[in-house]
């Protein structure tokens, strides 16, 4: 089997995307498509160096935009953020499709210029962000633990010390 040259997902919307509903309807669609592309990239152990988006209008005309990334990725958040920038430029930017009251029926997100990560250069901002994610996760874990401790103490105060026993 030959290796894929790109990964993409697209969906036909149940109702047209217009300038009136873009802010509410487009982000969840793009998030879902980005997650699907990311999941497939990760499953195959590959990274994409270019994010692309495509739309098909209600008149069946296709438009696309793409953006080269500074470092290849398979991260759903990075794919999503760049796809939203591209859609914003294509649809709402200067001379965007919404200026002509165009309606969008199909939305797609993809990545290409694939690699297996052998040439990935470390990025200090990614490293810092990953540290921030770990800090947030630890903070959330501690907050949950504190809530659990308070709940346990409230139960013991109300029903006595024997109300909760640790599992073996």
DOLOKE-562618 format. One record per residue (C-alpha): residue in three letters; residue number from 1; x, z, y. Coordinates in steps of 0.5 Angstrom, whole numbers, plus 500, padded with zeros to 3 digits. Layout:
DOLOKE-562618
REC rest  nr east  up north
REC  ALA NUM    X   Z     Y
...
END
This chain:
DOLOKE-562618
REC rest  nr east  up north
REC  UNK   1  500 500   500
REC  UNK   2  503 498   507
REC  UNK   3  503 503   512
REC  UNK   4  498 503   518
REC  UNK   5  500 501   525
REC  UNK   6  495 505   529
REC  UNK   7  490 510   528
REC  UNK   8  483 510   531
REC  UNK   9  476 512   531
REC  UNK  10  470 509   535
REC  UNK  11  463 511   535
REC  UNK  12  457 507   538
REC  UNK  13  453 512   543
REC  UNK  14  445 513   541
REC  UNK  15  444 512   549
REC  UNK  16  448 509   554
REC  UNK  17  454 512   558
REC  UNK  18  453 511   565
REC  UNK  19  456 514   572
REC  UNK  20  450 519   572
REC  UNK  21  452 522   565
REC  UNK  22  459 521   564
REC  UNK  23  461 528   566
REC  UNK  24  457 531   561
REC  UNK  25  456 526   555
REC  UNK  26  463 523   555
REC  UNK  27  468 529   554
REC  UNK  28  465 531   547
REC  UNK  29  465 524   544
REC  UNK  30  472 523   546
REC  UNK  31  474 530   543
REC  UNK  32  471 529   537
REC  UNK  33  474 522   536
REC  UNK  34  481 525   538
REC  UNK  35  480 530   533
REC  UNK  36  479 525   528
REC  UNK  37  485 521   530
REC  UNK  38  489 527   530
REC  UNK  39  487 529   523
REC  UNK  40  488 523   520
REC  UNK  41  495 523   523
REC  UNK  42  497 530   521
REC  UNK  43  494 528   514
REC  UNK  44  499 522   513
REC  UNK  45  505 526   517
REC  UNK  46  506 521   523
REC  UNK  47  506 521   530
REC  UNK  48  503 516   535
REC  UNK  49  507 514   542
REC  UNK  50  501 511   545
REC  UNK  51  494 513   546
REC  UNK  52  489 508   547
REC  UNK  53  482 507   549
REC  UNK  54  477 502   549
REC  UNK  55  469 501   551
REC  UNK  56  464 496   549
REC  UNK  57  459 495   555
REC  UNK  58  451 494   554
REC  UNK  59  453 487   555
REC  UNK  60  458 487   549
REC  UNK  61  464 486   553
REC  UNK  62  470 490   551
REC  UNK  63  475 493   555
REC  UNK  64  481 498   554
REC  UNK  65  487 501   557
REC  UNK  66  493 505   554
REC  UNK  67  498 510   556
REC  UNK  68  505 511   553
REC  UNK  69  507 518   552
REC  UNK  70  514 521   553
REC  UNK  71  514 524   546
REC  UNK  72  510 522   540
REC  UNK  73  504 526   538
REC  UNK  74  499 528   533
REC  UNK  75  496 534   537
REC  UNK  76  489 533   538
REC  UNK  77  489 536   545
REC  UNK  78  494 531   548
REC  UNK  79  491 525   545
REC  UNK  80  484 528   548
REC  UNK  81  487 529   555
REC  UNK  82  491 523   555
REC  UNK  83  484 519   553
REC  UNK  84  480 522   558
REC  UNK  85  485 520   564
REC  UNK  86  485 513   561
REC  UNK  87  477 513   561
REC  UNK  88  477 516   568
REC  UNK  89  481 510   570
REC  UNK  90  477 505   567
REC  UNK  91  470 508   568
REC  UNK  92  471 512   575
REC  UNK  93  477 510   578
REC  UNK  94  478 505   583
REC  UNK  95  475 498   581
REC  UNK  96  472 502   575
REC  UNK  97  467 499   571
REC  UNK  98  462 504   574
REC  UNK  99  462 501   580
REC  UNK 100  458 495   578
REC  UNK 101  453 500   574
REC  UNK 102  456 498   568
REC  UNK 103  453 502   562
REC  UNK 104  458 504   556
REC  UNK 105  455 503   549
REC  UNK 106  461 504   544
REC  UNK 107  467 509   545
REC  UNK 108  474 509   542
REC  UNK 109  480 513   542
REC  UNK 110  487 511   538
REC  UNK 111  494 511   538
REC  UNK 112  500 507   536
REC  UNK 113  507 506   536
REC  UNK 114  507 511   530
REC  UNK 115  513 514   527
REC  UNK 116  515 520   522
REC  UNK 117  517 525   527
REC  UNK 118  525 523   526
REC  UNK 119  526 522   533
REC  UNK 120  522 527   536
REC  UNK 121  526 530   542
REC  UNK 122  524 537   544
REC  UNK 123  520 539   550
REC  UNK 124  521 545   554
REC  UNK 125  514 545   556
REC  UNK 126  511 544   549
REC  UNK 127  516 550   547
REC  UNK 128  513 554   553
REC  UNK 129  506 552   551
REC  UNK 130  507 554   544
REC  UNK 131  509 561   546
REC  UNK 132  503 562   550
REC  UNK 133  499 560   545
REC  UNK 134  502 565   540
REC  UNK 135  502 570   546
REC  UNK 136  494 568   547
REC  UNK 137  493 569   539
REC  UNK 138  496 576   539
REC  UNK 139  492 578   545
REC  UNK 140  486 576   541
REC  UNK 141  488 579   535
REC  UNK 142  489 586   538
REC  UNK 143  483 585   542
REC  UNK 144  479 584   536
REC  UNK 145  483 590   532
REC  UNK 146  481 594   538
REC  UNK 147  473 592   538
REC  UNK 148  473 594   530
REC  UNK 149  477 601   531
REC  UNK 150  471 602   537
REC  UNK 151  466 600   532
REC  UNK 152  469 604   526
REC  UNK 153  469 610   531
REC  UNK 154  462 610   533
REC  UNK 155  460 609   526
REC  UNK 156  464 615   524
REC  UNK 157  461 619   530
REC  UNK 158  454 617   528
REC  UNK 159  454 618   521
REC  UNK 160  460 622   519
REC  UNK 161  467 621   517
REC  UNK 162  465 618   510
REC  UNK 163  461 612   512
REC  UNK 164  467 607   512
REC  UNK 165  472 607   506
REC  UNK 166  477 602   505
REC  UNK 167  477 597   500
REC  UNK 168  482 597   494
END
